[in-house]
Amino acid sequence: MEDIDARGILAAIPLFAETLNPRQLDHLAAQCEPVFFPAGTFLISEGDFGDSMYAIVKGEASVTLHDERGEEHGVAQVRPGEIVGEMSILTGMRRKATVAARTDVTAIEIAKPAIEEMFAGAPDLIDRFGVVLAQREAVLRRVAADAASHKDFASRIRRFFGGK
């Protein structure tokens, strides 16, 4: 795998750049590992517990979730400079979505111990992550609600016209 400038990647992500000082960025970058996901493979699987998050370096991934009926819905496309997997690693909850590589994806893995250490050195980062998590949770809920609403209306129309 090609040499990856983890510090440069982290420094380009506003979440880290606006909160961590240069020493903290250096320290976090030193703990990151490069990872490769061939097209079609999963970075993250909905329902799993997470022990890391990823900063996308190269390639593109799709974020999907399943509604209560098991139907899959597209949520977002993730590109270089974006992070995925932060909800589970930061809250301890199961993964709320699946992230699959649409193309070959190169990323840097940020493991839970690195996050724990980072929070110890920059507690204000917890608030910044809280804002991002709330925004992403709202998007996931909106997608699920839209899907449920469409099914509800279809069901109403069927009943109205004598169907099931």
C-alpha positions in Angstrom: 0.0 0.0 0.0 1.2 3.5 -0.8 2.6 5.7 1.9 -0.2 7.7 3.5 0.2 11.0 5.3 -2.1 10.3 8.2 -1.4 13.6 9.8 -2.2 15.6 6.6 -5.4 13.7 6.2 -6.5 14.3 9.8 -5.5 17.9 9.6 -7.8 18.3 6.6 -10.9 17.0 8.5 -12.5 20.0 10.2 -13.5 17.9 13.2 -9.9 17.3 14.1 -8.3 20.4 12.6 -10.5 22.8 14.5 -10.0 21.0 17.8 -6.6 19.4 18.1 -3.4 21.3 18.3 -0.4 20.3 16.1 1.1 18.1 18.9 -2.3 16.3 19.4 -2.7 15.8 15.6 0.8 14.3 15.4 0.0 11.9 18.3 -3.3 10.8 16.9 -1.8 10.3 13.4 1.0 8.2 14.8 -1.7 5.7 16.1 -3.6 5.4 12.8 -3.2 2.5 10.5 -3.7 2.5 6.7 -6.4 0.0 5.5 -7.6 -1.0 2.1 -11.1 -2.1 1.1 -11.6 -3.6 -2.4 -14.7 -2.4 -4.3 -17.8 -4.2 -3.0 -16.5 -5.0 0.5 -17.8 -3.6 3.8 -16.0 -1.1 5.9 -18.8 -1.2 8.5 -21.8 -3.5 8.9 -25.1 -2.3 10.3 -25.8 -4.0 13.7 -22.1 -4.7 14.6 -20.4 -3.2 17.5 -17.6 -0.8 16.5 -14.0 -0.6 17.7 -12.7 1.9 15.1 -13.7 4.6 12.7 -12.2 5.4 9.3 -11.1 8.5 7.5 -11.5 8.0 3.8 -8.3 8.8 1.8 -9.1 7.5 -1.7 -12.2 6.1 -3.3 -15.9 6.3 -2.6 -18.3 4.3 -0.3 -22.1 4.1 0.0 -23.9 4.4 3.4 -27.1 2.4 3.6 -29.5 1.4 6.4 -32.4 -1.0 6.7 -35.9 0.0 7.8 -38.0 -2.1 10.2 -39.2 -4.1 7.2 -35.7 -5.0 6.2 -35.6 -2.8 3.1 -32.4 -1.1 2.3 -32.2 2.7 1.9 -29.3 4.8 0.6 -28.3 7.5 3.1 -25.1 9.1 1.7 -22.0 8.8 -0.4 -18.7 9.1 1.4 -15.7 10.6 -0.2 -12.1 11.4 0.7 -11.8 13.7 3.7 -14.9 12.3 5.4 -15.1 10.0 8.4 -17.4 7.0 9.0 -18.0 4.7 12.0 -17.8 7.4 14.6 -21.3 6.9 16.0 -20.6 3.4 17.3 -17.1 4.0 18.5 -18.1 7.1 20.4 -21.4 5.9 21.9 -20.9 2.2 22.3 -24.1 1.6 20.4 -24.3 -0.9 17.5 -23.5 0.4 14.0 -26.6 2.2 12.7 -25.7 1.8 9.0 -23.6 -0.2 6.6 -20.7 1.4 4.7 -19.7 -0.4 1.5 -16.8 0.4 -0.8 -18.3 1.5 -4.2 -14.8 1.7 -5.6 -11.5 0.5 -4.1 -11.2 2.5 -0.9 -8.0 3.5 1.0 -8.6 4.8 4.5 -6.9 5.3 7.8 -8.2 3.4 10.8 -8.6 5.3 14.0 -9.0 2.7 16.8 -10.9 3.2 20.0 -7.8 3.4 22.3 -6.5 6.3 20.2 -9.9 8.1 20.6 -9.8 7.5 24.4 -6.4 9.0 24.6 -7.4 11.9 22.4 -10.4 12.7 24.6 -8.2 12.7 27.6 -6.0 15.3 26.0 -8.8 17.4 24.4 -12.1 17.1 26.3 -13.7 19.8 24.1 -13.5 17.4 21.2 -16.4 15.4 22.9 -18.7 18.4 22.3 -17.7 18.7 18.7 -18.2 15.0 18.1 -21.6 15.3 19.8 -22.7 17.9 17.2 -21.6 15.7 14.3 -23.3 12.6 15.8 -26.6 14.5 16.3 -26.5 15.7 12.7 -25.8 12.2 11.3 -28.5 10.6 13.6 -31.0 13.2 12.3 -30.2 12.1 8.7 -30.6 8.4 9.5 -33.9 9.0 11.3 -35.2 11.1 8.4 -34.4 8.4 5.9 -36.1 5.8 8.0 -39.1 8.0 8.6 -39.4 8.8 4.9 -39.3 5.1 4.1 -42.0 4.3 6.7 -44.1 7.2 5.5 -44.0 5.9 1.9 -45.0 2.4 3.0 -47.8 3.9 5.2 -49.3 5.8 2.3 -49.1 2.9 0.0 -50.9 0.8 2.6 -53.6 3.4 2.9 -54.1 3.6 -0.8 -54.4 -0.2 -1.1 -57.0 -0.3 1.8 -58.9 2.6 0.3 -59.2 0.8 -3.1 -60.1 -2.5 -1.5 -56.6 -4.1 -1.7 -54.6 -5.4 1.2 
